[in-house]
Amino acid sequence: MVRTALSGTRIRTLRTARRIGQADLARMVGVSPSYLNLIEHNRRRAGPRLLEAIAEALQIPPEALDERAGDAQIEALRAAAARVAPDALAGPPPETDRAEEFLGRFPGWAGLLSHLHDRAEQQGRIIERLSDRMAHDPNLSAALHEIVSAVTSVQSTAAILAESEDLDAEWRARFHRNVHADSVRLANAAEALVAYLDTLGDETGPAAPQEELETWLERRGYHIAATEAPEPADWQALTEGEAELASAPARALAVAWLTRAQADAQALPLARLQPALVAMFAEGGRFAPDLLAQQFGADLGQLFRRLACLPPVQGVPRFGLAICDGSGTLTFRRPIEGFTPPRFGGACPLWPLYRALLQPDRPVQALIEFPGGGGARFVAHAVAGQRGPLRFDAPQVWEASMLITPASAVRAPGLTEAPALPVGSSCRICPRGECDARREPSIVAA
């Protein structure tokens, strides 16, 4: 959101909050009241020395009068206001157009509200991750099944021993051995579950192979420098001994990912791709993945993977990515701020990713909006195609990819100004109550 309130407005707000007259402040800083009036109404810019004098007179740090000062807090206040539905408030809605004034008069309260908003956003992300894991994590499911199985076995054997008084010594000894073995099994399963739960926050403990791969890539910014080389590296040696790639299946996935990433890098060389991207996102430019793919002779899916795994480029936003197979199961995810695909459960069926899967080789683009926090908006480009060589005697294997770009970075007249498609992460943690695509009730619905 573009702000119109400048440093003059902040000076006027701080001055009136301290009950200092305009003429008094003008005298204190050595300018005329009429000149100060022009500054306070943003008709004149105050030089650095004058700003320092005004800050000293108002007893605030000079940087507090910078035009960009407080932008983050103001946006946080507006996002906090947008987070709450108007019908959930007992009184009138927050005056978002007066956020600058509120920050100037009550900086402490504004800071507190910004902090609480950030905490609420963090808690929401934690709930989303834990809910997804608790509902769909196969490791938790297996551990709990083992515990329930051991408890049931101990209970059954103990019931026989307690209710059968005429058991001979041999059978009694056998049941005792069974109780002992099952109790050891129960203790081991409980210990393994506790150890697993202790590693959930660290993300380096027991995990599915795909999760290990994504954690490994996340720690490296999703860009492995060795993939830029023209000759294949020893991917086995590169992945061996990596803490995040604890299992052999995870290392096998990493080798396959590195092989594919190198092929993408050769088709879209960094030395040529970076300038093309910077030019597209420059002032007045338009981000057009289809034109970019044509320029390099690459397919859109290949371009999407490459863009999501680039090193940071000045003037180019970070891209998110979701890839699914023909069943709709996510096989790769590259989250960015505001876009966090579920790790285990099914994603939102309204994503353009799945629309592309229904119409292979026909690209789809849409402006999408996620719930909460002011509604993070993204431009989604999606495409589906057949993976692997074309054969007459083999089943068709489809793959769909969806590139996610922050809407604030994209200039696409007619798209970014159009009404956004409301989507979510997954039904379980999506607060949108009225949705025809809902599969299950939300645990966070109002």
C-alpha positions in Angstrom: 0.0 0.0 0.0 1.4 3.4 -1.0 1.6 5.9 1.8 0.9 9.6 1.3 1.9 10.9 4.7 5.4 12.3 4.7 7.8 13.7 7.3 5.9 17.0 7.6 2.8 15.1 8.8 5.0 13.3 11.3 6.4 16.6 12.6 3.0 18.1 13.0 1.7 15.0 14.8 4.6 14.8 17.2 4.5 18.5 17.9 0.8 18.6 18.7 1.1 15.4 20.8 3.7 17.3 22.9 1.5 20.4 23.1 4.1 22.6 21.4 2.8 25.5 19.3 3.8 25.9 15.7 5.3 29.4 16.4 7.2 28.0 19.5 8.7 25.2 17.5 9.7 27.5 14.7 11.4 29.8 17.2 13.3 26.9 18.7 14.7 25.7 15.4 15.3 29.2 13.9 12.8 29.3 11.0 9.7 31.3 10.4 6.2 29.9 11.4 5.0 30.2 7.8 8.0 28.1 6.6 7.4 25.5 9.3 3.7 25.5 8.3 4.7 24.6 4.7 6.9 21.8 5.9 4.2 20.4 8.1 1.8 20.3 5.2 4.4 18.6 3.0 4.8 21.6 0.7 8.5 22.0 1.5 11.2 19.5 2.3 13.3 20.1 5.4 17.0 19.7 5.0 19.0 17.3 7.1 20.2 20.0 9.5 16.7 21.4 10.0 15.4 17.9 10.7 18.1 17.4 13.3 17.1 20.7 15.0 13.4 19.7 14.9 14.2 16.3 16.3 16.3 17.8 19.1 13.5 20.3 20.0 10.9 17.4 20.0 13.3 15.2 22.0 13.2 12.3 19.5 16.0 10.6 17.4 16.5 12.3 14.0 15.8 9.1 12.1 12.2 9.2 13.5 11.5 12.1 11.1 12.8 10.3 8.0 10.0 9.9 5.4 10.5 6.1 5.5 10.5 5.9 9.3 7.8 3.9 10.8 6.7 2.4 7.4 7.0 -1.2 8.7 4.9 -0.3 11.8 2.3 1.5 9.8 1.9 -1.4 7.4 1.8 -3.8 10.4 -1.0 -1.7 12.0 -3.0 -1.8 8.7 -2.4 -5.5 8.3 -3.6 -6.1 11.9 -6.7 -4.1 11.1 -7.3 -6.1 7.9 -6.8 -9.4 9.8 -10.1 -8.9 11.8 -13.4 -9.1 10.0 -15.6 -6.0 10.5 -18.5 -8.1 11.9 -16.2 -9.5 14.6 -15.8 -6.0 16.2 -18.2 -4.6 18.8 -17.5 -1.0 17.7 -16.5 0.8 14.6 -13.6 -0.5 12.5 -10.1 0.8 13.0 -9.3 4.1 11.2 -6.6 2.8 9.0 -6.2 6.2 7.2 -5.0 7.6 10.6 -2.3 5.0 11.2 0.4 7.6 10.8 -1.2 9.9 13.3 -1.7 7.0 15.8 2.0 6.1 15.4 3.1 9.7 16.0 0.9 10.3 19.1 1.2 6.9 20.7 4.5 5.2 19.5 4.5 2.8 22.5 1.0 1.5 21.8 1.7 1.3 18.1 4.8 -0.7 18.8 2.9 -3.0 21.1 0.2 -3.6 18.4 2.8 -4.3 15.8 4.5 -6.8 18.1 1.2 -8.5 18.9 0.4 -8.7 15.2 3.8 -10.3 14.4 3.2 -12.8 17.3 -0.2 -13.7 15.9 1.3 -14.2 12.5 4.0 -16.4 13.9 1.5 -18.4 16.0 -0.7 -18.9 12.9 2.3 -20.3 10.9 3.2 -22.6 13.8 -0.4 -23.9 14.1 -0.4 -24.5 10.3 2.8 -26.5 10.4 1.8 -28.5 13.5 -1.7 -29.2 12.3 -0.4 -30.4 9.0 2.1 -32.7 10.7 -0.2 -34.1 13.4 -2.9 -34.9 10.8 -0.7 -36.4 8.1 2.8 -37.2 9.4 3.4 -40.9 8.6 6.1 -41.1 11.3 3.7 -40.0 14.0 1.1 -42.4 12.7 3.5 -45.3 12.8 4.8 -44.5 16.3 1.3 -44.2 17.8 0.2 -47.4 16.1 3.2 -49.2 17.6 2.3 -47.8 21.1 -1.3 -48.7 20.9 -0.5 -52.2 19.6 2.0 -52.8 22.5 -0.5 -51.5 25.1 -3.3 -53.7 23.8 -1.0 -56.8 23.9 0.1 -56.1 27.5 -3.5 -55.5 28.5 -4.7 -58.8 27.0 -1.9 -60.9 28.5 -2.3 -59.3 31.9 -6.1 -59.9 31.8 -5.4 -63.6 31.2 -3.0 -63.8 34.1 -5.3 -62.0 36.4 -8.5 -63.9 35.6 -7.1 -67.5 35.1 -6.2 -69.0 38.5 -5.6 -72.6 37.2 -2.9 -71.8 34.7 0.0 -74.4 34.9 3.5 -73.1 35.5 4.7 -73.4 31.9 1.9 -71.3 30.5 2.1 -68.8 33.3 5.9 -68.4 32.6 5.1 -68.0 28.9 2.6 -65.2 29.5 5.1 -63.5 31.9 7.7 -63.5 29.1 5.1 -62.1 26.7 4.3 -59.3 29.1 8.0 -58.5 29.6 8.6 -58.5 25.8 5.6 -56.3 25.1 6.5 -53.9 27.9 10.0 -53.5 26.5 8.5 -52.9 23.0 6.2 -50.3 24.6 9.0 -48.5 26.3 11.1 -48.5 23.1 8.2 -47.1 21.1 7.4 -44.4 23.7 11.1 -43.4 23.8 11.3 -43.2 20.0 8.1 -41.1 19.9 9.5 -38.7 22.5 12.8 -38.4 20.7 10.9 -37.7 17.4 8.7 -35.0 19.0 11.8 -33.4 20.5 13.2 -33.0 16.9 10.2 -31.5 15.3 11.3 -28.0 15.9 14.9 -28.7 14.7 13.7 -30.2 11.4 16.7 -32.5 11.3 15.3 -35.5 13.1 13.4 -38.4 11.7 11.4 -37.3 8.6 10.1 -38.4 5.3 12.7 -38.5 2.5 11.1 -35.6 0.7 11.1 -33.5 3.9 14.8 -34.2 4.4 15.5 -33.1 0.9 13.5 -29.8 1.3 15.2 -29.1 4.6 18.6 -29.6 3.1 17.7 -27.3 0.2 16.2 -24.7 2.5 19.4 -24.5 4.6 21.3 -23.7 1.3 18.8 -21.2 -0.1 17.6 -23.7 -2.7 20.6 -23.0 -4.8 23.6 -25.4 -5.1 26.5 -23.7 -6.8 27.8 -27.0 -8.3 24.7 -27.2 -10.5 25.9 -24.2 -12.5 29.0 -26.1 -13.8 28.7 -27.6 -17.3 30.1 -30.9 -16.3 28.2 -33.2 -13.8 29.7 -33.3 -10.3 29.9 -36.4 -8.1 26.4 -35.9 -6.7 26.8 -39.0 -4.5 29.9 -37.6 -2.8 28.2 -34.2 -2.4 25.2 -35.6 -0.6 27.1 -38.1 1.5 27.5 -37.2 5.2 25.0 -34.3 5.0 23.2 -34.0 8.3 19.8 -33.2 6.8 20.0 -36.1 4.4 19.9 -38.8 7.1 18.4 -41.6 5.0 19.5 -43.3 1.8 16.1 -42.5 0.1 16.6 -38.8 0.9 20.1 -38.9 -0.6 18.7 -40.6 -3.7 16.1 -37.9 -4.1 18.8 -35.2 -3.7 20.9 -36.8 -6.4 17.9 -36.8 -8.7 17.1 -33.2 -7.8 20.7 -32.1 -8.5 20.8 -33.9 -11.8 17.6 -32.1 -12.9 18.7 -28.8 -11.5 22.0 -28.9 -13.5 20.0 -29.7 -16.7 17.8 -26.6 -15.9 20.9 -24.5 -15.4 22.4 -25.5 -18.7 19.2 -24.6 -20.5 18.8 -21.3 -18.7 22.4 -20.1 -18.0 22.7 -17.7 -15.1 24.8 -15.2 -17.0 22.0 -14.7 -19.5 19.0 -15.3 -17.3 19.9 -12.7 -14.6 20.0 -9.7 -17.0 16.8 -10.8 -18.6 15.0 -11.0 -15.3 16.3 -7.6 -14.1 15.1 -6.0 -17.3 11.7 -7.5 -16.9 11.3 -6.4 -13.3 12.8 -2.9 -14.0 10.6 0.2 -13.8 7.9 -0.1 -16.4 8.7 -3.8 -17.2 6.3 -6.7 -17.2 7.1 -10.2 -15.9 6.1 -12.6 -18.7 7.4 -16.2 -18.0 6.1 -17.4 -21.4 8.2 -14.8 -23.3 11.2 -15.6 -21.1 10.8 -19.4 -21.8 10.5 -18.7 -25.6 13.7 -16.5 -25.4 15.7 -19.4 -24.0 14.0 -22.2 -25.9 12.9 -23.8 -22.6 9.6 -25.2 -21.4 7.7 -23.4 -18.7 8.1 -26.1 -16.1 11.8 -25.9 -16.5 11.8 -22.2 -16.2 9.6 -22.3 -13.1 12.1 -24.7 -11.4 15.0 -22.5 -12.3 13.5 -19.3 -11.1 12.5 -20.8 -7.7 16.1 -22.0 -7.1 18.1 -19.0 -8.2 20.6 -17.2 -5.9 19.4 -13.7 -4.8 19.3 -11.2 -7.6 19.1 -7.5 -7.0 15.7 -6.1 -8.2 14.2 -9.6 -8.6 11.7 -11.0 -6.1 12.0 -14.5 -4.5 9.8 -17.0 -6.2 7.7 -19.8 -4.6 7.1 -23.1 -6.3 4.8 -26.1 -5.9 5.1 -29.2 -8.1 2.6 -32.1 -8.1 2.3 -35.4 -9.9 -0.8 -36.7 -11.7 -2.5 -37.7 -8.5 -2.3 -34.1 -7.2 0.3 -35.0 -4.5 2.9 -32.3 -3.9 6.3 -33.7 -4.8 8.3 -30.5 -4.3 7.6 -27.2 -2.5 9.6 -24.0 -2.3 7.8 -21.7 0.2 8.3 -17.9 0.4 6.9 -15.4 2.8 3.1 -15.7 2.7 3.1 -18.9 0.7 3.6 -22.1 2.8 2.4 -25.2 1.1 1.4 -28.1 3.4 4.1 -30.7 3.9 1.9 -33.8 4.3 -1.8 -33.1 3.6 -3.6 -32.2 0.4 -3.2 -28.6 -0.7 -6.0 -26.2 -1.6 -7.9 -27.6 -4.6 -8.5 -24.1 -5.9 -4.8 -23.5 -6.7 -4.2 -22.9 -10.4 -1.7 -25.8 -10.1 -4.7 -28.2 -10.2 -6.5 -26.3 -12.9 -3.4 -26.7 -15.1 -3.3 -30.5 -14.3 -6.8 -30.7 -15.8 -5.7 -29.1 -19.1 -2.1 -30.3 -19.9 0.1 -28.0 -22.1 -2.3 -25.1 -21.6 -0.7 -22.5 -19.2 -2.8 -20.9 -16.5 -2.3 -17.6 -14.7 -4.3 -16.0 -11.9 -4.1 -13.5 -9.1 -4.6 -15.4 -5.8 -5.1 -14.2 -2.3 -4.4 -16.1 0.9 -6.4 -15.4 4.1 -5.1 -13.6 7.1 -2.6 -10.9 7.7 -4.1 -8.5 5.2 -4.4 -11.1 2.5 -1.0 -11.9 0.9 -1.5 -11.7 -2.9 0.5 -13.5 -5.5 0.5 -13.9 -9.2 0.4 -17.7 -10.0 1.6 -19.1 -13.3 0.9 -22.9 -13.7 1.5 -25.4 -16.4 1.2 -29.2 -16.7 2.9 -31.6 -19.1 4.1 -35.1 -19.5 7.3 -36.0 -17.7 9.8 -38.3 -19.4 10.1 -39.3 -23.0 7.1 -39.9 -25.2 6.4 -43.6 -25.7 3.6 -45.6 -27.2 3.9 -48.5 -24.8 4.2 -46.7 -21.5 1.7 -45.0 -19.2 1.6 -41.2 -19.4 3.2 -39.6 -16.3 2.0 -36.0 -15.7 3.6 -33.3 -13.7 2.2 -29.8 -12.9 4.2 -26.8 -11.7 3.0 -23.5 -10.2 5.3 -20.5 -9.9 4.4 -18.0 -7.2 5.4 -14.3 -7.5 4.5 -11.5 -5.0 1.8 -9.4 -6.7 3.5 -6.2 -5.5 6.5 -7.1 -7.7 4.5 -7.8 -10.9 3.2 -5.3 -13.4 0.4 -6.9 -15.3 -2.4 -4.5 -16.1 -5.7 -6.3 -16.2 -4.5 -9.1 -13.9 -3.2 -7.5 -10.7 -6.1 -5.0 -10.7 -8.7 -7.7 -11.1 -10.5 -9.3 -8.1 -8.2 -12.0 -6.6 -9.1 -15.6 -6.4 -9.4 -16.5 -2.6 -7.4 -19.6 -1.9 -5.8 -21.2 1.2 -3.0 -23.5 2.2 -5.1 -26.6 3.1 -8.7 -27.0 4.2 -7.7 -28.0 7.8 -6.2 -24.6 8.6 -8.1 -22.3 6.2 -10.5 -19.9 7.9 -12.6 -19.4 4.8 -15.9 -20.9 6.0 -18.0 -20.5 2.8 -16.0 -22.5 0.2 -17.5 -25.0 -2.2 -14.1 -26.8 -2.4 -13.8 -27.5 1.3 -13.0 -31.1 2.2 -13.1 -30.9 6.0 -14.0 -28.4 8.7 -11.3 -26.0 9.6 -9.7 -26.0 13.1 -9.2 -22.2 12.9 -12.5 -21.1 11.4 -14.1 -18.1 13.2 
